[in-house]
């Protein structure tokens, strides 16, 4: 949910997220995989992150931020989007 919220992606967005719990060296770990894929399938960005289950929301936010850094916003059609709670003032022309 944190990954989708950070990407501002709804249920019809071309975004995938899959989390698994596994036993790691220091106890239980969450392994989160995320992807943003263009509707025509010609572009994709896939990444993953791990951490503790207690940090699941932060892992989702961090993974989304990495996807955005690599251009997920252009795939999702959010070019130039300033994010939630912000506003662009003035002309963009």
C-alpha positions as CSV (number, residue, x, y, z in Angstrom):
1,X,0.0,0.0,0.0
2,X,2.8,2.4,0.8
3,X,4.4,1.7,-2.6
4,X,1.2,2.4,-4.4
5,X,0.4,5.5,-2.4
6,X,3.9,7.0,-2.9
7,X,3.6,6.3,-6.7
8,X,0.1,7.8,-6.6
9,X,-1.1,4.7,-8.5
10,X,-4.6,3.4,-8.4
11,X,-6.0,0.0,-9.0
12,X,-5.8,0.3,-12.8
13,X,-2.2,1.5,-12.9
14,X,0.5,-0.6,-14.5
15,X,2.2,-1.3,-11.2
16,X,3.0,-4.6,-9.5
17,X,4.1,-5.3,-5.9
18,X,4.8,-8.6,-4.2
19,X,6.0,-9.1,-0.7
20,X,7.3,-12.3,1.0
21,X,8.2,-13.0,4.6
22,X,11.3,-15.2,5.0
23,X,13.7,-16.1,7.8
24,X,16.9,-14.1,7.4
25,X,20.1,-14.1,9.3
26,X,18.8,-11.7,12.0
27,X,15.2,-13.1,12.1
28,X,12.1,-12.5,10.0
29,X,12.6,-10.3,6.9
30,X,10.2,-8.9,4.3
31,X,11.3,-9.0,0.7
32,X,9.4,-6.5,-1.5
33,X,9.5,-6.6,-5.3
34,X,8.0,-3.7,-7.3
35,X,7.6,-3.0,-11.0
36,X,6.1,-0.3,-13.2
37,X,5.4,-1.4,-16.7
38,X,4.1,0.7,-19.6
39,X,0.7,-0.4,-20.8
40,X,2.1,-1.5,-24.1
41,X,4.8,-3.5,-22.4
42,X,7.7,-1.8,-24.1
43,X,9.2,-0.1,-20.9
44,X,9.6,-1.5,-17.4
45,X,11.4,-0.8,-14.2
46,X,11.8,-3.6,-11.6
47,X,13.4,-3.3,-8.2
48,X,13.4,-4.9,-4.8
49,X,14.2,-4.1,-1.2
50,X,14.4,-6.0,2.1
51,X,14.0,-5.1,5.7
52,X,12.1,-6.0,8.8
53,X,8.3,-6.5,8.8
54,X,8.1,-3.6,11.3
55,X,9.5,-1.3,8.6
56,X,7.2,-2.6,5.8
57,X,5.7,0.9,5.1
58,X,9.1,2.5,4.9
59,X,10.4,-0.2,2.6
60,X,7.4,0.4,0.3
61,X,8.0,4.2,0.3
62,X,11.7,3.8,-0.3
63,X,11.1,1.3,-3.2
64,X,8.6,3.7,-4.8
65,X,11.1,6.6,-4.5
66,X,13.8,4.5,-6.2
67,X,11.3,3.6,-9.0
68,X,10.5,7.3,-9.4
69,X,14.2,8.2,-9.5
70,X,14.5,5.7,-12.4
71,X,11.6,7.2,-14.4
72,X,8.5,5.5,-13.2
73,X,6.7,8.8,-13.3
74,X,7.1,9.0,-17.0
75,X,5.6,5.5,-17.4
76,X,2.7,6.4,-15.2
77,X,2.2,9.7,-17.0
78,X,3.1,11.9,-14.0
79,X,5.9,13.9,-15.7
80,X,6.5,17.2,-13.8
81,X,4.2,16.1,-11.0
82,X,5.2,17.8,-7.8
83,X,3.7,15.2,-5.4
84,X,0.8,15.2,-2.9
85,X,0.2,18.4,-0.9
86,X,2.2,20.6,-3.3
87,X,1.1,23.0,-5.9
88,X,2.7,24.4,-9.1
89,X,2.3,28.1,-9.5
90,X,2.8,29.9,-12.8
91,X,2.9,28.8,-16.3
92,X,4.7,25.7,-17.5
93,X,4.8,26.9,-21.1
